[in-house]
Amino acid sequence: MRRVLLALLALTLAVLLADLAGAPVGAVRGAGAAVLGPVERLVAPGGDHADALEEDNLRLAEQVRRLEEQRRIAEQASDLPVLDMTTTTARVVALERAGASGPERVTIDVGRHDGIRADSAVIAPGGLVGRVVRVGRWTADVEVVGSPRAVVGVRTGTKGVIGTLTGSDPTTSHDADELVVTLLGRDEVGEGDEVVTLGSPGARPYPPGLRIGDVTEVERPPGALTDTALVDPAVDLTSLDVVAVVTGTGSAR
């Protein structure tokens, strides 16, 4: 580079001396333009070089954003429950229907092409999200726990009391984001007890032992044969992102 600069300096001096002496300098000027033109574009603060630098910066910024997104997804995927079954990782890409307590149905970015079938359980790092109700080639719709149509068999507490979980109960006063479990026993469940899936035949749609949430309150109406437990869901359905679809049989651990 130093030699190039010295040569350019010598060429510039030759043009100046020839100009002062009144000699024809057309050829010299032409040679100088041919040499100096690319160099000027290279060192100039604007022009093509600046545009190229800006494009490179934009490309690098996009690569950094993608790498950061991949790192975040990998971190969330590593927090998914460990299951003795095959799962496929997916992301929530659309909200199809929402209710007072949050989404009732969401769309994920996997489908038949990825081996997804209807009536497959969907889990998030906290526990159960819901089940697949419709499958397209590239996407699938998931009915989440807490939607009016979702009914899940559960076990509650250390005794494993059986019950039925729903999104709402008109006979019970509870917050919009709380779930309701109608228990088959009396005085056997208390505040803080964990609620997990009972399980389905062939583990479809729900394998046994998937965490759903914790009991926050137990209502014991006088004269009723069963208790009703209010449940704080383990998964925040309003901020769903990375999930996993169960594609093989087994149990949670």
C-alpha positions as CSV (number, residue, x, y, z in Angstrom):
1,M,0.0,0.0,0.0
2,R,2.9,2.3,0.8
3,R,4.4,1.7,-2.6
4,V,1.1,2.5,-4.3
5,L,0.8,5.8,-2.4
6,L,4.4,6.8,-3.4
7,A,3.7,6.0,-7.0
8,L,0.5,8.1,-6.9
9,L,2.4,11.0,-5.3
10,A,5.1,10.8,-8.1
11,L,2.4,10.8,-10.7
12,T,0.7,13.8,-9.2
13,L,4.0,15.7,-9.1
14,A,4.6,14.8,-12.8
15,V,1.3,16.3,-13.8
16,L,2.0,19.5,-11.8
17,L,5.5,20.0,-13.3
18,A,4.2,19.3,-16.8
19,D,1.4,21.7,-16.3
20,L,3.8,24.5,-15.1
21,A,6.1,23.9,-18.0
22,G,3.3,24.2,-20.5
23,A,3.8,20.7,-21.8
24,P,0.9,18.6,-23.1
25,V,-0.4,16.6,-20.2
26,G,-3.5,14.9,-21.7
27,A,-1.9,11.4,-21.6
28,V,-0.5,11.9,-18.1
29,R,-3.9,13.2,-16.9
30,G,-5.7,10.2,-18.4
31,A,-3.3,7.8,-16.7
32,G,-3.8,9.6,-13.5
33,A,-7.5,9.4,-13.7
34,A,-7.4,5.7,-14.5
35,V,-5.3,5.1,-11.4
36,L,-6.7,7.7,-9.0
37,G,-10.4,7.1,-9.8
38,P,-10.7,3.7,-8.0
39,V,-8.5,4.9,-5.2
40,E,-10.7,8.0,-4.6
41,R,-13.8,5.7,-4.5
42,L,-12.1,3.5,-2.0
43,V,-11.1,6.2,0.4
44,A,-14.0,8.6,-0.1
45,P,-16.3,8.9,2.9
46,G,-19.4,8.4,0.8
47,G,-20.3,6.7,-2.4
48,D,-20.3,3.0,-3.2
49,H,-17.8,2.1,-0.4
50,A,-20.1,3.6,2.2
51,D,-23.1,1.9,0.8
52,A,-21.3,-1.4,0.9
53,L,-20.3,-0.9,4.5
54,E,-23.9,-0.1,5.4
55,E,-25.1,-3.2,3.7
56,D,-22.5,-5.3,5.5
57,N,-23.6,-3.8,8.9
58,L,-27.2,-4.6,8.2
59,R,-26.4,-8.2,7.3
60,L,-24.3,-8.5,10.4
61,A,-27.0,-7.1,12.6
62,E,-29.5,-9.5,11.1
63,Q,-27.2,-12.4,11.7
64,V,-26.7,-11.3,15.3
65,R,-30.5,-11.1,15.7
66,R,-31.0,-14.6,14.3
67,L,-28.3,-16.1,16.5
68,E,-29.8,-14.4,19.6
69,E,-33.3,-15.8,18.6
70,Q,-31.9,-19.3,18.2
71,R,-30.1,-19.0,21.6
72,R,-33.4,-17.9,23.2
73,I,-35.4,-20.8,21.6
74,A,-32.7,-23.3,22.6
75,E,-32.8,-22.1,26.2
76,Q,-36.6,-22.4,26.4
77,A,-36.5,-25.8,24.7
78,S,-34.0,-27.0,27.4
79,D,-36.6,-26.1,30.1
80,L,-39.3,-28.3,28.6
81,P,-40.4,-31.2,30.9
82,V,-38.4,-34.4,30.5
83,L,-40.6,-37.2,29.2
84,D,-40.2,-40.9,28.4
85,M,-41.7,-40.2,25.0
86,T,-40.9,-38.6,21.6
87,T,-41.6,-34.9,21.2
88,T,-41.3,-32.3,18.4
89,T,-40.3,-28.8,19.3
90,A,-42.5,-26.0,17.9
91,R,-43.2,-22.3,18.3
92,V,-46.6,-20.5,18.7
93,V,-47.0,-18.4,15.6
94,A,-50.6,-17.3,15.8
95,L,-53.6,-16.7,18.1
96,E,-56.7,-18.1,16.6
97,R,-59.2,-17.4,19.3
98,A,-59.0,-15.6,22.7
99,G,-61.3,-15.4,25.7
100,A,-61.4,-13.5,28.9
101,S,-58.7,-15.6,30.5
102,G,-56.4,-15.6,27.5
103,P,-56.0,-17.7,24.3
104,E,-58.4,-20.6,23.8
105,R,-56.7,-21.8,20.7
106,V,-53.3,-21.1,19.2
107,T,-51.4,-22.2,16.0
108,I,-48.0,-23.8,16.1
109,D,-45.4,-24.0,13.2
110,V,-45.4,-27.8,12.8
111,G,-47.9,-30.1,11.0
112,R,-48.3,-33.3,9.1
113,H,-45.0,-32.8,7.4
114,D,-43.4,-33.0,10.9
115,G,-45.3,-36.1,12.0
116,I,-47.9,-34.2,14.1
117,R,-51.3,-35.9,14.6
118,A,-54.6,-34.7,16.1
119,D,-55.2,-35.5,19.8
120,S,-51.5,-35.0,20.7
121,A,-50.6,-33.3,23.9
122,V,-48.7,-30.0,23.8
123,I,-46.4,-29.0,26.6
124,A,-44.5,-25.8,27.6
125,P,-41.6,-25.4,30.1
126,G,-44.2,-25.1,32.9
127,G,-46.4,-28.1,32.0
128,L,-49.4,-28.9,29.9
129,V,-50.6,-26.4,27.3
130,G,-53.4,-28.4,25.7
131,R,-54.0,-30.8,22.8
132,V,-53.8,-30.6,19.0
133,V,-57.3,-30.4,17.4
134,R,-56.5,-29.7,13.8
135,V,-53.4,-30.5,11.7
136,G,-52.4,-28.9,8.4
137,R,-49.4,-29.7,6.3
138,W,-47.1,-27.1,7.9
139,T,-49.1,-25.9,11.0
140,A,-51.4,-27.2,13.7
141,D,-54.1,-25.7,15.9
142,V,-54.0,-26.3,19.7
143,E,-56.9,-26.1,22.1
144,V,-55.4,-24.9,25.3
145,V,-56.3,-26.0,28.8
146,G,-58.9,-23.6,30.2
147,S,-60.9,-23.2,27.0
148,P,-64.6,-23.8,27.4
149,R,-64.4,-27.1,25.4
150,A,-61.3,-28.5,27.2
151,V,-62.0,-31.2,29.8
152,V,-59.1,-33.0,31.4
153,G,-59.0,-35.9,33.8
154,V,-56.6,-35.1,36.7
155,R,-55.1,-36.3,39.9
156,T,-54.6,-33.9,42.8
157,G,-52.5,-34.0,45.9
158,T,-50.4,-36.7,47.5
159,K,-53.3,-39.1,47.6
160,G,-53.9,-38.7,43.9
161,V,-57.5,-37.7,44.2
162,I,-59.3,-38.1,40.8
163,G,-61.2,-35.2,39.3
164,T,-62.2,-33.3,36.2
165,L,-60.6,-30.0,35.2
166,T,-62.4,-27.4,33.2
167,G,-61.8,-23.8,32.3
168,S,-64.7,-22.4,34.1
169,D,-67.6,-23.3,36.5
170,P,-70.7,-21.1,36.7
171,T,-71.4,-22.4,40.2
172,T,-68.0,-21.4,41.5
173,S,-66.5,-17.9,42.0
174,H,-63.0,-17.7,40.6
175,D,-60.7,-15.5,38.6
176,A,-60.7,-15.6,34.8
177,D,-57.3,-17.2,34.6
178,E,-58.0,-19.9,37.2
179,L,-58.9,-23.5,36.4
180,V,-61.5,-25.5,38.2
181,V,-61.3,-29.1,39.3
182,T,-64.4,-31.0,40.4
183,L,-63.1,-33.7,42.8
184,L,-64.5,-37.1,43.4
185,G,-63.7,-37.0,47.1
186,R,-64.3,-34.8,50.1
187,D,-61.7,-33.3,52.5
188,E,-58.7,-34.9,50.7
189,V,-57.2,-31.9,48.8
190,G,-55.7,-28.7,50.2
191,E,-54.2,-25.5,49.2
192,G,-50.8,-26.0,47.5
193,D,-51.5,-29.5,46.2
194,E,-50.2,-30.2,42.7
195,V,-52.5,-31.1,39.9
196,V,-51.3,-33.4,37.1
197,T,-53.0,-35.2,34.2
198,L,-54.7,-38.5,35.0
199,G,-53.7,-39.9,31.6
200,S,-55.7,-41.2,28.6
201,P,-55.9,-44.7,27.0
202,G,-52.8,-45.0,24.8
203,A,-51.6,-41.7,26.3
204,R,-53.7,-39.8,23.8
205,P,-54.4,-37.0,24.1
206,Y,-52.8,-36.8,27.5
207,P,-50.0,-38.9,29.0
208,P,-50.2,-39.3,32.8
209,G,-48.3,-37.1,35.1
210,L,-48.1,-33.8,33.1
211,R,-48.1,-30.9,35.5
212,I,-51.1,-28.5,35.2
213,G,-50.9,-26.3,38.2
214,D,-51.4,-25.9,42.0
215,V,-54.5,-25.7,44.1
216,T,-55.1,-22.2,45.4
217,E,-58.4,-22.8,47.2
218,V,-60.8,-25.6,47.9
219,E,-64.6,-24.9,48.1
220,R,-66.7,-27.3,50.1
221,P,-70.4,-26.4,49.5
222,P,-72.7,-27.6,52.3
223,G,-74.6,-30.7,51.2
224,A,-72.4,-31.3,48.1
225,L,-70.9,-34.7,47.6
226,T,-67.7,-33.4,46.1
227,D,-65.2,-30.6,46.6
228,T,-64.3,-28.0,44.0
229,A,-60.6,-26.9,43.8
230,L,-59.4,-23.7,42.1
231,V,-56.1,-24.1,40.3
232,D,-53.4,-21.6,39.4
233,P,-52.1,-22.9,36.0
234,A,-48.5,-23.7,35.7
235,V,-48.2,-22.3,32.2
236,D,-48.8,-18.6,31.4
237,L,-51.0,-19.0,28.3
238,T,-50.7,-15.3,27.5
239,S,-47.0,-15.5,26.8
240,L,-46.6,-18.9,25.1
241,D,-43.6,-19.2,22.7
242,V,-41.6,-22.5,22.5
243,V,-43.7,-25.7,23.1
244,A,-43.3,-29.4,22.4
245,V,-45.8,-31.8,20.8
246,V,-45.9,-35.3,22.1
247,T,-45.5,-37.7,19.2
248,G,-44.8,-40.9,21.0
249,T,-46.2,-42.8,24.0
250,G,-44.8,-42.9,27.5
251,S,-45.2,-41.0,30.8
252,A,-43.9,-37.9,32.4
253,R,-41.1,-37.9,34.9
